[in-house]
Amino acid sequence: MAKATFTAKEGEQVFAQKVAADCWRQPAVIGKRQISGRAYFTDQRVVFLASGLVGTDKVSWEIALSDIQTVSPCLTPPFFPFGVKMILKNGDTYLLGIIGRNKYVQWISEHLS
């Protein structure tokens, strides 16, 4: 299977792409586990594409901004101030670790519907 790639949808405004990020929490993985990859932020969605040779499709994900209930800065393990915590309307939680997180938290907050 080919590795997933990011492609902007027609009319989609891209805020940031290929941002180095670590995913620390997502519904597909039990507990907190560091998964390295790249994050993409648009006016419609947040996309995380895991890096690695195998199994990346199972831990890569995409969230529509309309599905996000709240976004806030938080800590990533062990106690680093890099976290972006997104809680969806269905209760699922995603946690990304990104250096310079404040601009991404602000971008998402401004585009929540």
ZALO-367554 format. One record per residue (C-alpha): x, z, y; residue number from 1. Coordinates in pm, whole numbers, always signed. Example, Ala and Ser with C-alpha at 12.3 -4.5 7.8 and 13.67 -1.06 7.14 Angstrom:
2
xx:zz:yy:nr
+1230:+780:-450:1
+1367:+714:-106:2
! end
This chain:
113
xx:zz:yy:nr
+0:+0:+0:1
+130:-89:+346:2
+209:+190:+588:3
-54:+243:+858:4
+25:+119:+1207:5
-140:+180:+1541:6
-330:-99:+1711:7
-530:-42:+2027:8
-893:-148:+2009:9
-1025:-408:+2250:10
-1082:-248:+2589:11
-909:+74:+2488:12
-679:+233:+2747:13
-358:+372:+2592:14
-223:+682:+2766:15
+77:+746:+2539:16
+209:+592:+2218:17
+480:+669:+1964:18
+498:+1030:+2085:19
+716:+1236:+1850:20
+483:+1498:+1703:21
+445:+1738:+1413:22
+105:+1803:+1261:23
+78:+2169:+1162:24
-288:+2185:+1066:25
-556:+1945:+952:26
-852:+1963:+711:27
-677:+1745:+448:28
-396:+2000:+403:29
-450:+2362:+301:30
-255:+2610:+514:31
+0:+2526:+781:32
+256:+2267:+680:33
+482:+2069:+911:34
+425:+1694:+882:35
+636:+1481:+1116:36
+508:+1161:+1267:37
+397:+983:+1582:38
+92:+1051:+1798:39
-107:+803:+2004:40
-348:+899:+2282:41
-613:+666:+2421:42
-931:+702:+2624:43
-1126:+685:+2294:44
-922:+866:+2029:45
-620:+1063:+1917:46
-424:+911:+1627:47
-151:+1075:+1417:48
+56:+857:+1184:49
+277:+1056:+950:50
+629:+932:+893:51
+792:+921:+552:52
+821:+696:+253:53
+526:+798:+36:54
+193:+973:+76:55
+165:+923:+450:56
-184:+770:+430:57
-327:+1101:+303:58
-193:+1301:+599:59
-239:+1046:+878:60
-559:+1073:+1078:61
-766:+955:+1373:62
-1010:+1159:+1584:63
-1263:+1014:+1827:64
-1251:+1201:+2159:65
-1630:+1230:+2138:66
-1586:+1446:+1824:67
-1360:+1702:+1997:68
-1534:+2016:+2118:69
-1234:+2197:+2267:70
-864:+2137:+2326:71
-615:+2406:+2423:72
-242:+2480:+2427:73
-121:+2713:+2152:74
+192:+2818:+1964:75
+341:+2631:+1670:76
+526:+2816:+1393:77
+715:+3031:+1421:78
+640:+3099:+1793:79
+715:+2784:+1993:80
+501:+2681:+2294:81
+448:+2320:+2181:82
+101:+2334:+2024:83
-206:+2126:+2106:84
-507:+2270:+1921:85
-817:+2053:+1885:86
-1138:+2196:+1743:87
-1399:+1938:+1648:88
-1775:+1972:+1683:89
-1799:+2001:+1302:90
-1557:+2299:+1303:91
-1247:+2117:+1172:92
-920:+2214:+1342:93
-614:+2000:+1411:94
-286:+2133:+1551:95
-12:+1908:+1685:96
+331:+2020:+1800:97
+449:+1810:+2096:98
+720:+1877:+2352:99
+560:+1842:+2696:100
+215:+1926:+2558:101
+47:+2005:+2891:102
-1:+1641:+2994:103
-164:+1564:+2656:104
-394:+1868:+2674:105
-493:+1764:+3027:106
-549:+1399:+2922:107
-774:+1497:+2633:108
-964:+1754:+2846:109
-1035:+1494:+3113:110
-1171:+1246:+2857:111
-1397:+1473:+2651:112
-1759:+1363:+2662:113
! end
